[in-house]
Amino acid sequence: MAEYICLFSKDTLIIKPPKKSSLFQRTIALWFAMLCGFYLYGTCLKHVGTFTMLKFQNIQLIQKPSLEAQIPTLHYPKPESFSRGECALNPVRFFAIISMQRSGSGWFETLLNSHINVSSNGEIFSVIDRRNNVSNIIQTLERVYNLDWFTSASKNECSAAVGLKWMLNQGLMEHHREIVEYFNHRGISAIFLFRRNLLRRMVSILANSYDRKAKLLNGTHKSHVHSEQEAAALSSYKPIINSTSLISDLKEVEMITARALENFNSTRHMVLYYEDLVTNQTKLKDVQEFLGLPLMELTSRQVKIHKGSLCDFVSNWDDVNKTLNGTEYERFLHADYEECH
């Protein structure tokens, strides 16, 4: 078919192709279109794959800490009070158990101390003079981590991990900036231990406070026991919980816990809950791996005091139940053990 010419203006001339192209031309155009399609598809797929990989890597980075953060710092202390002898070349890890009273920290510490290479030296800062200023706190910590602090738990020469138990209300929160700086400088790993069921913790606090005065065990006060008979004697007392301030009291404990975790967020740390330790034995394996210890079966002679339904240990259970029902803390009424009827 002949081509034709369109004249749009004086200086513009457009030559239009025939309306029907040849079979060869159409085949060439089809192949060209297919090649362009394959190219564009491959390019888009590559970009989508790269974007997906970046998103996956970002998620992995959030969920899994860096390898460096997982490895505890190794130390080679040189105590002034004795010689480590043949163990001088054995590295030592430093740790601190950070908790609140009646949260299972005493039981947890006995578990750690059952490890042949662990020395956890107890609640050192319960003595006020050791925590009344930052200088005294640092001096005390230096003695502990230099292996110059002696308790019944000390393994001395061949300790592979040494630490202490530290309550949040024992100078830890007041001087948290200096303590965090010290932890990071000295490579100290923090193990946070809290309770999920704060209502059970409250019962334990009230019962323990009562026994300080009543001394139910033959005139002796004990915060921890090693027999079922002793546990039954202590749990026989049923405290009265202030239902008026109950919700605000629970909120305050939650705020303190959250503030502690925020303050020590920059340290190498792990967070444990008492209930998880009771029900999941692999948590103790996680702790040993966190401290870089050879795995061992950890044991404790301590016996739990308040077993069974929570309602059996509270005098004014009906008031407590009414106060918490329908609130965010209702879960505390039913958690852990048998249901109350």
C-alpha positions in Angstrom: 0.0 0.0 0.0 1.4 3.4 -0.9 2.4 5.8 1.8 0.6 9.1 2.0 1.7 12.6 3.1 -0.1 14.9 5.5 0.8 18.6 5.4 0.1 20.3 8.8 1.8 23.5 8.2 4.1 25.3 5.8 7.3 23.9 7.5 6.0 20.6 8.9 5.8 17.4 6.9 4.8 14.1 8.3 5.2 10.9 6.4 2.9 8.2 7.8 3.7 4.5 7.3 1.3 2.1 5.7 -1.7 1.2 7.9 -0.8 -2.5 7.7 2.8 -3.5 8.3 4.3 -6.7 6.9 4.4 -10.0 8.8 8.1 -9.7 9.3 7.9 -6.3 10.9 5.2 -7.5 13.3 7.3 -10.5 14.3 10.3 -8.3 15.1 8.1 -5.9 17.1 6.6 -8.9 19.1 10.1 -10.3 19.9 11.3 -6.8 21.0 8.2 -6.4 23.3 8.9 -9.8 24.8 12.5 -9.0 25.5 11.6 -5.7 27.1 9.0 -7.5 29.2 11.5 -10.1 30.4 14.0 -7.4 31.2 11.6 -5.3 33.2 10.3 -8.4 35.1 13.8 -9.4 36.1 14.7 -5.9 37.2 11.6 -5.5 39.3 12.0 -9.0 40.8 15.6 -8.1 41.8 14.4 -4.9 43.5 11.6 -6.7 45.3 13.9 -9.4 46.5 16.5 -6.9 47.7 13.8 -4.9 49.6 12.4 -8.1 51.1 15.9 -9.2 52.2 16.5 -5.8 53.8 13.2 -6.0 55.7 14.1 -9.5 56.9 17.5 -8.5 58.0 16.0 -5.5 59.9 13.6 -7.9 61.7 16.3 -10.3 62.5 18.5 -7.4 63.8 15.7 -6.4 66.2 14.9 -9.9 67.4 18.4 -11.2 67.8 21.2 -9.2 69.5 24.6 -8.9 68.0 27.1 -11.7 68.6 29.2 -9.3 70.6 26.4 -8.6 73.0 25.8 -12.3 73.6 29.4 -13.0 74.7 30.2 -12.0 78.4 33.4 -10.0 79.0 36.2 -12.2 80.4 38.2 -11.0 83.3 41.4 -12.2 85.1 41.1 -10.7 88.6 44.2 -10.6 90.9 42.8 -10.6 94.4 44.8 -9.0 97.2 43.7 -11.5 99.9 44.9 -14.7 98.2 46.5 -16.2 95.1 44.4 -17.8 92.4 47.3 -20.2 91.8 46.8 -22.5 88.9 43.4 -20.9 88.2 45.0 -17.5 87.5 44.6 -18.0 83.8 40.9 -19.1 84.1 38.6 -16.3 83.0 35.9 -14.9 85.3 32.6 -13.4 84.3 31.0 -10.7 86.4 27.2 -10.5 87.0 24.6 -8.9 89.2 21.2 -10.4 90.0 18.8 -7.3 90.1 15.5 -7.9 91.7 12.8 -6.9 94.3 12.1 -8.4 97.7 10.0 -11.6 97.6 10.5 -12.2 93.9 12.3 -15.5 94.2 15.8 -14.0 94.1 17.0 -16.0 97.2 15.9 -19.3 95.6 17.4 -18.3 92.2 20.7 -17.4 93.9 20.9 -20.8 95.6 20.4 -22.4 92.2 23.3 -20.4 90.7 25.5 -21.2 93.7 24.9 -24.9 93.2 27.1 -24.6 90.1 30.6 -25.6 90.9 32.0 -22.5 89.2 29.7 -19.7 90.4 30.0 -17.5 93.4 27.0 -15.2 94.1 27.6 -13.4 97.3 24.1 -12.5 98.5 22.4 -9.3 99.3 25.5 -7.3 100.0 23.8 -3.8 99.9 21.2 -4.6 102.5 23.8 -3.0 104.8 23.1 0.8 104.5 26.7 1.9 105.0 27.7 0.1 101.8 25.2 2.0 99.7 24.9 5.4 101.4 26.9 7.1 98.6 28.3 6.2 95.1 31.9 6.0 96.4 31.0 3.3 99.0 29.0 1.4 96.3 31.9 1.3 93.9 34.4 0.3 96.6 32.2 -2.6 97.6 31.7 -3.7 94.0 35.5 -3.6 93.4 36.0 -6.0 96.3 33.4 -8.4 95.0 34.6 -8.5 91.5 38.3 -8.6 92.6 37.3 -11.8 94.5 38.2 -10.2 97.8 34.7 -10.6 99.2 34.3 -13.7 101.3 30.9 -15.4 102.0 29.8 -19.0 102.3 29.1 -19.0 98.6 32.7 -18.0 97.6 34.4 -20.5 95.3 37.5 -18.4 95.4 40.4 -19.5 93.2 38.5 -21.3 90.4 35.3 -19.2 90.2 34.2 -18.8 86.6 31.5 -16.3 87.5 31.2 -14.0 90.4 28.4 -11.6 91.4 25.9 -10.5 94.0 22.2 -10.0 94.6 21.0 -6.4 94.5 17.5 -5.1 95.3 16.1 -2.1 93.4 15.6 -0.2 96.7 19.2 -0.6 97.9 20.7 2.4 96.2 20.5 0.9 92.7 17.8 3.3 91.4 19.1 6.4 93.2 22.6 6.1 91.6 21.7 4.3 88.4 23.7 6.5 86.1 26.9 5.9 87.9 26.2 2.2 88.3 25.3 1.7 84.6 28.5 3.5 83.7 30.4 1.2 86.1 28.7 -2.0 84.7 29.5 -1.0 81.1 33.1 -0.1 81.9 33.7 -3.3 83.9 31.7 -5.6 81.6 29.2 -6.7 84.2 26.1 -8.6 83.0 22.8 -7.9 84.7 20.2 -10.6 85.4 16.8 -9.1 86.1 14.5 -11.3 88.0 10.8 -10.2 88.6 7.5 -11.8 89.3 4.6 -11.8 86.9 2.0 -12.2 89.5 2.4 -9.2 91.7 -0.5 -10.1 93.9 1.3 -13.3 95.1 4.4 -11.2 95.7 2.3 -8.9 97.9 1.0 -11.8 99.9 4.6 -13.0 100.4 5.7 -9.5 101.5 2.9 -9.1 104.1 3.5 -12.6 105.5 7.2 -12.2 105.7 6.8 -8.8 107.4 4.4 -10.4 110.0 6.8 -13.2 110.7 9.6 -10.7 111.5 7.7 -9.9 114.7 5.7 -13.1 115.3 8.6 -15.5 114.7 6.4 -18.4 114.0 9.2 -21.0 113.7 10.0 -21.6 117.4 10.8 -17.9 118.0 13.0 -17.6 114.9 12.3 -15.5 111.8 13.0 -17.2 108.5 12.6 -15.6 105.1 13.3 -18.9 103.4 12.7 -22.5 104.6 14.0 -26.0 103.7 11.1 -28.2 104.8 7.4 -28.7 104.1 6.6 -28.4 107.8 8.3 -25.0 108.1 6.5 -23.8 104.9 3.1 -24.9 106.3 3.8 -23.0 109.5 4.6 -19.8 107.8 1.8 -20.0 105.3 -0.7 -20.5 108.1 -0.8 -16.7 108.6 -3.3 -15.1 106.2 -2.6 -11.3 105.7 -5.3 -8.7 105.1 -4.6 -6.8 101.8 -5.6 -3.1 101.6 -8.1 -3.3 98.8 -8.5 0.5 98.7 -4.9 1.1 97.6 -4.5 -2.3 95.9 -4.6 -1.2 92.3 -2.4 1.9 92.8 0.1 -0.3 94.7 0.2 -2.8 91.8 0.7 0.1 89.3 3.5 1.5 91.4 5.4 -1.8 91.3 4.9 -2.0 87.6 6.3 1.5 87.1 9.4 0.8 89.3 10.1 -2.4 87.2 9.7 -0.5 83.9 11.9 2.3 85.1 14.6 -0.1 86.2 14.6 -1.8 82.8 14.8 1.6 81.1 17.6 2.8 83.3 19.7 -0.3 82.6 18.8 -0.8 79.0 22.3 0.0 77.8 23.9 -2.8 79.8 24.4 -6.4 78.8 21.4 -8.0 80.5 18.6 -10.6 80.4 15.2 -10.5 82.0 13.7 -13.5 83.9 10.4 -14.1 85.6 10.1 -16.3 88.7 7.1 -18.2 87.3 9.0 -19.1 84.1 11.9 -20.5 86.2 9.4 -22.6 88.1 7.7 -24.1 85.1 10.4 -24.1 82.5 13.7 -25.7 83.4 15.3 -24.6 80.1 15.4 -21.1 81.6 18.3 -22.2 83.9 20.1 -23.4 80.8 19.6 -19.9 79.2 21.1 -18.3 82.3 24.2 -20.5 82.2 24.7 -19.8 78.5 24.2 -16.1 79.1 27.1 -16.2 81.7 29.2 -18.4 79.4 29.3 -21.3 81.9 29.6 -25.0 81.3 26.1 -26.4 81.6 25.2 -28.2 84.9 22.0 -29.3 86.6 21.2 -26.7 89.2 19.5 -27.5 92.5 18.2 -25.8 95.6 17.1 -27.0 99.0 14.6 -24.2 99.5 10.9 -25.1 99.7 8.2 -22.8 98.4 6.1 -21.3 101.2 2.8 -20.4 99.6 1.5 -23.2 97.5 -2.0 -23.8 96.2 -4.8 -21.4 95.5 -4.1 -17.8 96.3 -7.5 -17.3 98.0 -6.3 -19.7 100.7 -3.7 -17.3 101.8 -5.7 -14.0 102.0 -8.1 -13.2 104.8 -10.2 -10.7 102.9 -10.2 -12.5 99.6 -13.7 -11.4 98.7 -12.7 -7.8 98.9 -9.6 -8.4 96.8 -11.5 -10.4 94.2 -14.1 -7.7 93.9 -11.5 -4.9 93.6 -9.5 -6.6 90.8 -12.4 -8.2 88.8 -12.9 -6.4 85.5 -9.5 -4.6 85.8 -6.2 -5.2 84.0 -5.0 -7.0 87.1 -7.8 -9.6 87.1 -5.4 -12.1 85.7 -3.6 -12.2 89.1 -6.6 -13.8 90.6 -6.4 -16.9 88.5 -2.7 -17.3 87.6 -0.2 -19.9 88.6 -2.0 -22.5 90.5 -5.5 -23.9 91.3 -8.5 -21.8 90.7 -10.3 -20.3 93.7 -13.9 -21.2 94.2 
